[in-house]
Amino acid sequence: MTRLLFVIPLILAASASSAQQQGREACTRDASRFCRKYLDQGDQAVLACLKEHRGRLTRTCQQTLVSHGQ
């Protein structure tokens, strides 16, 4: 039982990490195109920039933002 309680958070963290990686891959081109100056300021700054340019993003990136609640 103790092992199970230890493994569950690891699985959840891996799932969140995988989803975040997929989101990065879907929006990498858009981020470098529209948000280059924010790339060194962290994920939240880039996310805010992507939201500002939502209408100009690729369909894949737009769908990724929506599927992640953004």
ABEGO torsion letter per residue (X at the ends): XAAAAAAAAAAAAAAAAAAAAAAAAAAAAAAAAAAAAAAAAEAAAAAAAAAAAAAABBAAAAAAAAAAGX
